Amino acid sequence: MRWSVSGVMTIGLLLVSSCFNASIAETKPQGILPPPVNDEQMARRTVVDPRVRRYVLPARIVWQSGEKTVENPQMLLVERSGQVTLDASNPCTLRSDKTGQGAVLLDFGKELHGGVQIMVWNTKDGKPVRLRVRFGESVSEAMAEFGGAKNTTNDHAIRDESILVPWLGTAEIGNTGFRFVRIDLLDADSSVQLKMVRAVFLYRDLPYLGSFRCSDERLNRIWMTGAYTVHLNMQDYLWDGVKRDRLVWIGDMHPETMSVCSVFGNVDVVPKSLDLIRDETPLPKWMNGISSYSMWWILIHHSWYLHTGDKAYLQQQRAYLTGLLNLLSEQVGSDNRETMPPGRFLDWPSSENAPAIHAGLHSLLIMTLKAGTELCEVLDEPAIQSKCQAAIVKLKKHTPDSAGSKQAAALIALAGLDDAAKLNREVMAVDGPRRMSTFYGYYVLQARAMAGDYQGAMDCIRQYWGAMLDLGATTFWEDFDLDWTTNAGRIDELVPEGKKDLHGDFGNYCYKGFRHSLCHGWASGPTSWLSEHVLGVKVIEPGCRVVRIEPHLADLDWVEGTFPTPMGVIKIRHEKRADGSVQSKIEAPAGVKIIRP
């Protein structure tokens, strides 16, 4: 029989209460005990965690302090029972004496979210001992001292702290994003026998309904890495990062939402996050204090409705949505330029280029109001719809300059303000993936697809996102610059003498050094882009009732995959013939109409 957690808890409370009452009934006066907890009362105070716990063993020992202070570290790689026993056979022993303090660095093989469980057999004199535990998204972060020039922090999640572990017992520590864990014995003249150290992996147990495979294994790895990056950030809410920025940044959610739609389908973490920020941002405030992020809230709703067709959920947004659209439609000056207030932000790499920010915000406002008119059509809000359309007409009378910014050029193209092919040729395709960001890289890819440069976009994905994989990444990063890779070591190795520390020596703005997140959901753009443009899936009508399949294989020989819809999964395979034409096999569930160009 399989018991639910809530059921076991309720039964346990009732049994304890019953036994306790019986044991003291003869000696205690009536009325001294509190009334038993009933199910309804418990339910009001109970929140069900949508996540599961899994235990993960280390994959390798990266480093140890020395043979005299560490014995049998390889035993930490051996699967054992999850129960401490009296039989302390073949432990990993850490010692602290005149020769030094015992320490070991573990690699769990892949970025995870959660903490670690430490099982202890014997300690010196059978007393608790203190361990220092350092989590790291890179080897160098896990080895670093707190603070310093490389900016090691505990921001948003404690990743460097000490813990008292018991003799013959188990302790858990940590709630962060990590791949590497260093454990040091802190007590002087002491020892500890470790039976096992295993990661406590906390995540949503979701099926990957969407999939992507092609004749280029590098693109396959990139698609899956983007999917996994978003998956890790689907915690209580849809976060930016699992180590730092464990917050709902609503603008950053748009690339994540597109990946969720392409991989997992309709998951409640997206609407839950949208509603959280809506409820905490009464109008006329701007979401997250950034004016463009309120625009992204509307664009996410537009994309979410298109993929899910959930009209009932959209109707719940009516009051806030129409109020926000009314506010945004007024952000147009007499010269037809956007007048968005302070909090003017696209992404960090463009944050010092004021003309590019204007170009981006102007274009983004057109995109938002256009999405708003379509949502107003669904909600039967003709007055706000007309106001949005009038604002668009004014905004389109002004075409801003991209100021050399790929981010701004991409938004100008997507807003239909200038020719995408020209912008691609003059700005976006220049220097390949340089001067780009992991966040707005998604919109650069989208605009390059609009320009018909599928080959260039795929090469950009291979070079830019692929370079992170080449350097040991298992998730995609908050930001990345190809120039950082010159003479830099891998993130999964100790930095060799004479090499740059890729994690600790680089980064800008708010993500300098080790504060830089190496698992950021906004970097997942290639996942949804490859599904949309290479596999060729474009949703045309809300709820995926009509889907256009138009593959662009460029230099690939074949591609296959699946795409989730509310009616089921679409199965697709495309093969390139000798003459360059493409043969396709498509299986769609009932209720989904497939159209081909």
C-alpha positions as CSV (number, residue, x, y, z in Angstrom):
1,M,0.0,0.0,0.0
2,R,1.2,3.5,-0.8
3,W,0.5,6.1,1.8
4,S,0.3,9.8,1.1
5,V,2.4,12.1,3.3
6,S,-0.7,14.0,4.5
7,G,-2.4,10.7,5.3
8,V,0.5,9.3,7.3
9,M,0.8,12.6,9.2
10,T,-2.8,12.7,10.1
11,I,-2.9,9.0,11.1
12,G,0.3,9.5,13.2
13,L,-1.1,12.5,15.0
14,L,-4.3,10.7,15.8
15,L,-2.5,7.6,17.1
16,V,-0.1,9.7,19.3
17,S,-3.0,11.7,20.6
18,S,-5.0,8.5,21.4
19,C,-2.1,6.8,23.2
20,F,-1.2,10.0,25.1
21,N,-4.8,10.5,26.3
22,A,-5.0,6.9,27.5
23,S,-1.7,7.0,29.4
24,I,-2.6,10.0,31.5
25,A,-6.4,9.8,31.7
26,E,-6.3,8.2,35.2
27,T,-3.9,10.8,36.7
28,K,-4.8,14.1,35.0
29,P,-8.1,16.0,35.3
30,Q,-10.3,16.3,32.2
31,G,-9.9,19.3,30.0
32,I,-6.2,19.8,30.4
33,L,-5.3,18.4,26.9
34,P,-5.9,20.4,23.7
35,P,-8.5,19.0,21.4
36,P,-7.2,16.6,18.7
37,V,-6.3,18.1,15.4
38,N,-8.9,17.3,12.7
39,D,-8.2,16.9,9.0
40,E,-9.9,20.2,8.1
41,Q,-7.8,22.2,10.5
42,M,-4.6,20.5,9.3
43,A,-5.5,21.2,5.7
44,R,-5.8,24.9,6.3
45,R,-2.2,25.0,7.6
46,T,-0.7,22.6,5.1
47,V,1.0,23.4,1.8
48,V,1.9,20.6,-0.5
49,D,5.4,20.9,-2.0
50,P,5.2,20.2,-5.7
51,R,8.8,19.0,-5.7
52,V,10.3,15.6,-4.9
53,R,13.6,14.6,-3.1
54,R,16.1,12.3,-4.7
55,Y,19.5,11.2,-3.5
56,V,22.5,11.5,-5.8
57,L,25.9,10.0,-5.1
58,P,29.1,11.8,-6.0
59,A,30.6,11.0,-9.4
60,R,34.3,11.6,-8.5
61,I,36.7,12.9,-6.0
62,V,38.2,16.1,-7.5
63,W,40.7,16.9,-4.7
64,Q,41.7,15.9,-1.1
65,S,43.9,17.6,1.4
66,G,46.4,14.8,1.7
67,E,46.9,11.1,2.5
68,K,47.6,11.8,6.2
69,T,44.4,13.8,6.7
70,V,42.0,11.9,4.4
71,E,41.7,8.1,4.2
72,N,39.5,6.1,1.7
73,P,37.9,9.1,0.0
74,Q,36.9,6.7,-2.9
75,M,34.4,5.0,-0.5
76,L,32.2,8.1,-0.8
77,L,31.5,7.0,-4.4
78,V,30.2,3.6,-3.3
79,E,26.4,3.1,-2.9
80,R,25.5,2.1,0.6
81,S,22.4,1.9,2.7
82,G,20.9,5.3,3.7
83,Q,21.1,4.2,7.4
84,V,23.9,4.7,9.9
85,T,24.8,1.4,11.6
86,L,27.3,0.2,14.2
87,D,29.4,-1.6,11.6
88,A,31.8,1.2,10.5
89,S,33.4,-0.7,7.7
90,N,35.7,1.1,5.2
91,P,34.7,4.6,6.2
92,C,36.1,7.8,4.6
93,T,38.0,9.3,7.5
94,L,38.9,13.0,7.9
95,R,41.6,13.9,10.5
96,S,42.7,17.1,11.9
97,D,46.2,17.2,13.5
98,K,49.5,18.9,13.3
99,T,49.9,18.0,9.7
100,G,46.7,19.8,8.7
101,Q,43.0,19.5,8.4
102,G,41.2,16.9,6.5
103,A,39.1,18.1,3.5
104,V,37.7,16.6,0.3
105,L,36.0,18.0,-2.8
106,L,33.2,16.0,-4.4
107,D,31.8,16.3,-7.9
108,F,28.2,15.2,-8.3
109,G,28.5,15.2,-12.1
110,K,25.8,17.7,-12.9
111,E,24.3,20.9,-11.6
112,L,21.7,20.2,-8.9
113,H,19.4,22.1,-6.6
114,G,19.1,21.2,-3.0
115,G,21.7,20.3,-0.4
116,V,23.8,17.4,1.0
117,Q,23.2,14.7,3.5
118,I,26.2,13.7,5.6
119,M,26.2,10.3,7.4
120,V,28.6,9.9,10.3
121,W,29.9,6.7,11.9
122,N,32.5,7.4,14.6
123,T,34.0,10.6,15.8
124,K,36.9,11.1,18.3
125,D,35.6,10.5,21.8
126,G,32.1,10.0,20.4
127,K,31.3,13.7,20.4
128,P,29.8,15.9,17.7
129,V,32.3,17.5,15.3
130,R,32.1,20.6,13.3
131,L,32.4,20.5,9.5
132,R,32.6,23.3,7.0
133,V,30.6,22.8,3.8
134,R,31.1,24.8,0.7
135,F,28.9,24.4,-2.4
136,G,30.1,25.5,-5.8
137,E,28.8,25.7,-9.3
138,S,32.4,25.4,-10.3
139,V,35.4,23.7,-8.7
140,S,37.0,27.1,-8.0
141,E,33.9,28.4,-6.3
142,A,33.7,25.4,-4.0
143,M,37.4,25.9,-3.2
144,A,37.2,29.7,-2.6
145,E,37.3,31.6,0.7
146,F,34.4,33.9,1.4
147,G,34.6,37.4,0.0
148,G,37.8,38.5,-1.6
149,A,38.6,39.8,-5.0
150,K,36.7,37.0,-6.7
151,N,33.5,38.0,-4.9
152,T,32.5,34.8,-3.2
153,T,29.0,35.4,-1.6
154,N,26.1,33.9,0.2
155,D,23.6,36.0,-1.7
156,H,20.1,34.6,-1.9
157,A,21.3,31.1,-0.7
158,I,23.8,30.2,1.9
159,R,26.5,28.2,0.2
160,D,29.4,28.4,2.7
161,E,28.7,27.5,6.3
162,S,29.6,25.2,9.1
163,I,27.5,22.4,10.6
164,L,27.7,20.3,13.8
165,V,27.4,16.6,12.8
166,P,26.6,13.9,15.4
167,W,28.3,10.7,16.3
168,L,26.4,7.8,14.8
169,G,23.9,10.1,13.0
170,T,23.0,12.0,9.9
171,A,22.8,15.7,9.2
172,E,21.6,17.7,6.2
173,I,22.8,21.1,5.1
174,G,22.3,23.4,2.1
175,N,19.5,24.8,-0.1
176,T,21.2,26.1,-3.2
177,G,22.4,25.4,-6.7
178,F,25.6,23.4,-7.0
179,R,27.6,20.7,-8.6
180,F,30.6,20.6,-6.3
181,V,30.9,20.3,-2.5
182,R,33.9,20.7,-0.4
183,I,33.8,19.3,3.2
184,D,36.5,20.4,5.8
185,L,36.9,19.0,9.3
186,L,37.2,22.2,11.4
187,D,37.8,20.9,15.0
188,A,41.4,20.7,16.0
189,D,42.9,17.3,17.0
190,S,39.8,15.5,15.9
191,S,38.5,12.9,13.4
192,V,35.3,11.9,11.7
193,Q,34.3,8.7,9.9
194,L,32.0,9.4,7.0
195,K,29.7,6.6,5.8
196,M,28.2,8.5,2.9
197,V,27.8,12.0,1.5
198,R,25.0,12.3,-1.0
199,A,23.2,15.2,-2.6
200,V,19.6,15.8,-1.7
201,F,18.2,16.7,-5.1
202,L,15.0,18.8,-4.9
203,Y,13.1,19.3,-8.1
204,R,9.7,18.9,-9.9
205,D,9.4,15.4,-11.2
206,L,8.1,16.3,-14.7
207,P,8.1,14.3,-17.9
208,Y,10.0,15.8,-20.9
209,L,7.1,15.8,-23.3
210,G,9.0,17.8,-25.9
211,S,12.1,16.4,-27.4
212,F,14.7,17.2,-30.1
213,R,17.3,15.1,-31.9
214,C,19.2,15.8,-35.1
215,S,22.3,14.8,-37.0
216,D,24.4,17.2,-35.0
217,E,25.1,15.9,-31.5
218,R,26.3,19.3,-30.3
219,L,22.8,20.8,-31.0
220,N,21.2,17.9,-29.3
221,R,23.3,18.5,-26.1
222,I,22.5,22.2,-26.3
223,W,18.7,21.6,-26.6
224,M,18.7,19.2,-23.6
225,T,21.0,21.5,-21.5
226,G,18.6,24.4,-22.0
227,A,15.7,22.2,-21.1
228,Y,17.5,21.0,-17.9
229,T,18.5,24.6,-17.0
230,V,14.8,25.7,-17.0
231,H,13.8,22.5,-15.2
232,L,16.1,23.2,-12.3
233,N,14.6,26.7,-12.0
234,M,11.1,25.4,-11.8
235,Q,11.0,25.3,-8.0
236,D,8.2,26.8,-5.8
237,Y,8.1,29.5,-8.5
238,L,9.9,30.0,-11.8
239,W,13.2,31.4,-10.6
240,D,16.0,33.1,-12.4
241,G,18.8,31.0,-10.9
242,V,19.1,28.2,-8.3
243,K,22.1,29.6,-6.6
244,R,21.7,33.4,-7.0
245,D,18.6,35.3,-8.1
246,R,16.2,32.7,-6.6
247,L,13.5,35.3,-7.4
248,V,10.7,35.7,-9.9
249,W,12.1,38.3,-12.4
250,I,9.1,38.6,-14.7
251,G,11.0,39.9,-17.7
252,D,13.5,37.1,-17.5
253,M,10.7,34.6,-17.5
254,H,9.8,35.0,-21.1
255,P,12.6,32.9,-22.6
256,E,12.0,30.4,-19.7
257,T,8.3,30.3,-20.5
258,M,8.9,29.5,-24.1
259,S,11.2,26.6,-23.1
260,V,8.5,25.4,-20.7
261,C,6.0,25.4,-23.5
262,S,8.4,23.5,-25.8
263,V,9.4,20.9,-23.2
264,F,6.9,20.5,-20.4
265,G,3.7,22.0,-21.7
266,N,1.2,23.5,-19.3
267,V,2.8,23.5,-15.8
268,D,1.3,25.6,-13.0
269,V,4.6,27.2,-12.1
270,V,4.2,29.7,-14.9
271,P,0.8,31.1,-14.0
272,K,1.7,30.9,-10.3
273,S,4.7,33.1,-10.9
274,L,2.8,35.5,-13.2
275,D,0.1,35.9,-10.5
276,L,2.7,36.4,-7.7
277,I,4.2,39.5,-9.3
278,R,0.8,40.8,-10.5
279,D,-0.5,40.7,-6.9
280,E,2.6,42.3,-5.5
281,T,2.7,45.1,-8.1
282,P,-0.4,47.3,-7.8
283,L,-0.8,49.7,-10.7
284,P,0.8,52.1,-11.6
285,K,3.9,50.5,-10.2
286,W,6.2,48.6,-12.5
287,M,7.0,45.0,-12.0
288,N,10.3,44.3,-10.3
289,G,10.8,48.1,-10.4
290,I,11.6,47.9,-14.2
291,S,9.2,49.4,-16.7
292,S,10.0,46.9,-19.4
293,Y,9.3,44.0,-17.1
294,S,5.6,45.0,-17.0
295,M,5.6,44.8,-20.7
296,W,7.1,41.3,-20.6
297,W,4.3,40.2,-18.2
298,I,1.8,40.9,-21.1
299,L,4.0,39.2,-23.7
300,I,4.3,36.1,-21.5
301,H,0.5,36.0,-21.1
302,H,0.1,36.3,-24.8
303,S,2.5,33.3,-25.4
304,W,1.0,31.3,-22.6
305,Y,-2.5,31.7,-23.9
306,L,-1.4,30.9,-27.5
307,H,0.1,27.6,-26.2
308,T,-2.5,26.6,-23.6
309,G,-5.7,28.1,-24.9
310,D,-6.7,28.6,-21.2
311,K,-9.3,31.4,-21.6
312,A,-10.6,31.1,-18.1
313,Y,-7.1,31.9,-16.8
314,L,-6.8,34.8,-19.2
315,Q,-10.1,36.2,-18.0
316,Q,-8.7,36.3,-14.4
317,Q,-6.2,38.9,-15.7
318,R,-8.8,41.2,-17.2
319,A,-8.8,44.0,-14.6
320,Y,-5.0,44.2,-14.3
321,L,-4.3,43.6,-18.0
322,T,-6.6,46.3,-19.2
323,G,-5.3,48.7,-16.6
324,L,-1.7,48.0,-17.5
325,L,-2.4,48.3,-21.3
326,N,-4.1,51.7,-20.6
327,L,-1.0,52.8,-18.7
328,L,1.4,51.6,-21.5
329,S,-0.6,53.2,-24.3
330,E,0.0,56.5,-22.7
331,Q,3.8,56.1,-22.8
332,V,4.1,57.8,-26.2
333,G,5.3,61.4,-26.6
334,S,4.3,64.1,-29.0
335,D,7.2,63.2,-31.2
336,N,5.9,59.6,-31.4
337,R,8.8,58.2,-29.3
338,E,8.3,56.0,-26.3
339,T,8.4,57.7,-22.9
340,M,8.9,54.8,-20.6
341,P,9.9,56.0,-17.1
342,P,13.0,55.2,-15.1
343,G,13.8,51.6,-14.6
344,R,14.8,51.5,-18.3
345,F,16.4,48.2,-18.9
346,L,16.8,45.5,-21.6
347,D,19.7,43.4,-20.3
348,W,23.0,44.1,-18.6
349,P,25.4,44.2,-21.6
350,S,23.2,47.0,-23.2
351,S,22.7,48.9,-19.9
352,E,25.2,51.6,-20.7
353,N,24.0,52.3,-24.2
354,A,21.1,54.8,-23.8
355,P,20.2,55.0,-27.5
356,A,20.0,51.2,-27.7
357,I,17.8,51.1,-24.6
358,H,15.5,53.7,-26.2
359,A,15.4,51.6,-29.4
360,G,14.7,48.4,-27.5
361,L,12.0,49.9,-25.3
362,H,10.3,51.6,-28.3
363,S,10.2,48.3,-30.2
364,L,9.2,46.4,-27.1
365,L,6.3,48.8,-26.5
366,I,5.0,48.1,-30.0
367,M,5.3,44.3,-29.5
368,T,3.5,44.6,-26.2
369,L,0.6,46.7,-27.4
370,K,0.2,44.4,-30.4
371,A,-0.1,41.4,-28.1
372,G,-2.4,43.4,-25.9
373,T,-4.8,44.1,-28.9
374,E,-5.0,40.4,-29.6
375,L,-5.7,39.6,-25.9
376,C,-8.4,42.4,-25.8
377,E,-10.0,40.8,-28.8
378,V,-10.3,37.5,-26.8
379,L,-11.6,39.4,-23.7
380,D,-14.0,41.6,-25.7
381,E,-12.4,44.9,-24.5
382,P,-12.8,47.1,-27.6
383,A,-12.1,50.4,-25.9
384,I,-8.7,49.4,-24.6
385,Q,-8.0,47.6,-27.9
386,S,-8.6,50.8,-29.9
387,K,-6.4,52.8,-27.5
388,C,-3.5,50.3,-28.0
389,Q,-4.0,50.3,-31.8
390,A,-3.8,54.1,-31.8
391,A,-0.6,54.1,-29.8
392,I,0.9,51.6,-32.2
393,V,0.2,53.8,-35.2
394,K,2.0,56.7,-33.5
395,L,5.0,54.6,-32.4
396,K,5.5,53.2,-35.9
397,K,6.1,56.8,-37.2
398,H,9.5,56.7,-35.5
399,T,12.2,54.2,-36.3
400,P,15.0,54.3,-33.8
401,D,18.6,53.5,-34.5
402,S,20.0,50.3,-33.0
403,A,23.2,52.1,-32.0
404,G,25.2,49.0,-32.9
405,S,23.4,46.9,-30.3
406,K,22.4,43.4,-31.4
407,Q,19.7,43.4,-28.6
408,A,18.1,46.6,-29.9
409,A,18.4,45.5,-33.6
410,A,16.6,42.2,-32.8
411,L,13.7,44.0,-31.1
412,I,13.5,46.6,-34.0
413,A,13.2,43.6,-36.4
414,L,10.7,41.7,-34.3
415,A,8.5,44.9,-34.0
416,G,8.5,45.3,-37.7
417,L,10.1,48.7,-37.7
418,D,12.9,47.9,-40.1
419,D,14.0,45.2,-42.5
420,A,15.1,42.1,-40.6
421,A,17.6,41.0,-43.4
422,K,19.2,44.4,-43.4
423,L,19.5,44.5,-39.6
424,N,20.9,41.0,-39.6
425,R,23.5,41.9,-42.2
426,E,24.6,45.2,-40.6
427,V,24.3,44.4,-36.9
428,M,23.2,41.0,-35.7
429,A,25.4,38.7,-37.9
430,V,28.5,40.9,-37.4
431,D,31.3,39.1,-35.4
432,G,29.1,36.0,-35.0
433,P,28.0,35.5,-31.4
434,R,30.2,38.2,-29.9
435,R,28.6,41.2,-28.2
436,M,25.5,39.1,-27.3
437,S,24.0,38.0,-24.0
438,T,22.5,34.7,-22.9
439,F,19.2,36.5,-22.1
440,Y,18.7,38.5,-25.3
441,G,20.5,36.0,-27.3
442,Y,17.1,34.3,-27.7
443,Y,15.6,37.4,-29.4
444,V,18.7,37.8,-31.6
445,L,18.1,34.2,-32.8
446,Q,14.4,35.0,-33.4
447,A,15.2,38.0,-35.4
448,R,17.9,36.2,-37.4
449,A,15.2,33.5,-38.2
450,M,12.9,36.3,-39.4
451,A,15.7,37.4,-41.7
452,G,15.9,33.9,-43.1
453,D,19.5,33.3,-41.7
454,Y,18.8,29.9,-40.1
455,Q,22.3,28.7,-40.9
456,G,23.9,31.7,-39.2
457,A,21.6,31.3,-36.1
458,M,22.5,27.6,-35.8
459,D,26.2,28.4,-36.1
460,C,25.8,31.1,-33.4
461,I,24.1,28.5,-31.1
462,R,27.0,26.0,-31.7
463,Q,29.7,28.6,-31.0
464,Y,28.1,30.5,-28.1
465,W,26.1,28.1,-26.1
466,G,28.3,25.2,-27.2
467,A,31.4,26.9,-25.8
468,M,29.9,26.7,-22.3
469,L,29.6,22.9,-22.8
470,D,33.2,22.7,-24.0
471,L,34.2,24.3,-20.7
472,G,32.4,21.9,-18.5
473,A,28.9,23.4,-18.2
474,T,25.9,21.2,-17.5
475,T,23.5,24.2,-17.3
476,F,23.6,27.6,-19.1
477,W,24.9,30.7,-17.5
478,E,23.6,34.1,-16.5
479,D,26.0,35.7,-19.0
480,F,28.9,34.6,-21.2
481,D,31.4,36.3,-23.4
482,L,33.6,34.3,-25.9
483,D,36.5,36.5,-25.0
484,W,36.5,35.0,-21.5
485,T,37.6,31.7,-22.9
486,T,41.1,32.8,-23.9
487,N,43.6,31.0,-21.8
488,A,40.9,30.0,-19.3
489,G,40.5,26.7,-17.4
490,R,37.4,24.5,-17.3
491,I,34.8,25.0,-14.5
492,D,35.0,21.3,-13.6
493,E,38.8,21.3,-12.8
494,L,41.2,23.0,-10.5
495,V,42.5,26.0,-12.4
496,P,45.9,25.1,-13.8
497,E,48.9,27.4,-13.1
498,G,49.0,30.2,-15.6
499,K,45.3,29.9,-16.7
500,K,42.4,32.2,-16.0
501,D,39.7,31.2,-13.6
502,L,36.7,31.3,-15.9
503,H,34.2,31.6,-13.0
504,G,36.1,33.8,-10.6
505,D,38.0,36.2,-12.9
506,F,35.2,37.3,-15.1
507,G,31.7,38.7,-15.1
508,N,30.3,42.3,-15.0
509,Y,27.6,44.4,-13.4
510,C,25.8,42.5,-10.7
511,Y,27.4,39.1,-11.6
512,K,31.1,39.7,-11.0
513,G,33.3,36.7,-10.1
514,F,31.7,33.8,-8.1
515,R,28.5,35.8,-7.7
516,H,27.9,34.9,-11.4
517,S,25.1,32.3,-11.7
518,L,26.0,29.3,-13.8
519,C,22.4,28.1,-14.0
520,H,20.1,30.8,-15.2
521,G,16.8,30.1,-16.9
522,W,16.8,33.0,-19.2
523,A,19.8,31.4,-21.0
524,S,17.6,28.5,-22.3
525,G,16.6,30.3,-25.5
526,P,18.1,27.7,-28.0
527,T,15.8,25.0,-26.7
528,S,12.6,26.6,-27.8
529,W,14.3,28.2,-30.9
530,L,15.4,24.8,-32.2
531,S,11.9,23.3,-31.6
532,E,10.3,26.2,-33.4
533,H,12.6,26.8,-36.3
534,V,14.6,23.6,-37.0
535,L,11.9,21.0,-35.9
536,G,9.6,23.7,-37.4
537,V,6.7,23.9,-34.9
538,K,4.9,27.2,-34.9
539,V,1.6,27.6,-32.9
540,I,-0.9,29.5,-35.0
541,E,-4.2,29.4,-33.0
542,P,-4.7,29.4,-29.2
543,G,-4.4,26.0,-27.5
544,C,-2.4,24.6,-30.4
545,R,-5.6,24.1,-32.4
546,V,-3.7,25.0,-35.5
547,V,0.1,24.4,-35.8
548,R,2.3,25.1,-38.8
549,I,5.2,22.7,-39.4
550,E,7.9,24.4,-41.4
551,P,11.4,22.9,-40.8
552,H,14.7,24.6,-41.6
553,L,17.4,22.0,-41.6
554,A,20.3,24.2,-43.0
555,D,23.3,21.9,-42.8
556,L,21.5,19.1,-41.0
557,D,20.7,15.8,-42.6
558,W,17.7,15.0,-40.4
559,V,15.8,16.1,-37.3
560,E,13.1,14.5,-35.2
561,G,11.3,15.3,-32.0
562,T,8.0,15.9,-30.2
563,F,6.1,19.0,-29.1
564,P,3.5,19.1,-26.3
565,T,0.0,20.5,-26.9
566,P,-3.1,20.4,-24.7
567,M,-4.5,17.6,-26.8
568,G,-1.3,15.5,-26.7
569,V,2.1,15.3,-28.3
570,I,2.9,16.0,-31.9
571,K,5.5,13.6,-33.3
572,I,7.7,14.8,-36.1
573,R,10.6,13.6,-38.3
574,H,12.2,15.4,-41.2
575,E,14.9,14.0,-43.6
576,K,16.8,15.8,-46.2
577,R,16.7,14.2,-49.6
578,A,19.7,14.1,-52.1
579,D,18.2,17.0,-54.0
580,G,17.9,19.2,-50.8
581,S,14.2,18.8,-50.4
582,V,12.8,17.6,-47.1
583,Q,10.6,14.5,-46.5
584,S,8.5,14.8,-43.4
585,K,6.5,12.4,-41.2
586,I,4.1,14.0,-38.8
587,E,1.7,12.4,-36.3
588,A,-0.7,14.9,-34.6
589,P,-3.3,14.1,-31.9
590,A,-7.0,14.6,-32.6
591,G,-7.9,18.3,-32.3
592,V,-4.6,19.6,-33.7
593,K,-4.7,20.8,-37.3
594,I,-1.4,20.7,-39.0
595,I,-0.7,23.1,-41.9
596,R,2.4,23.1,-44.2
597,P,3.7,26.0,-46.2
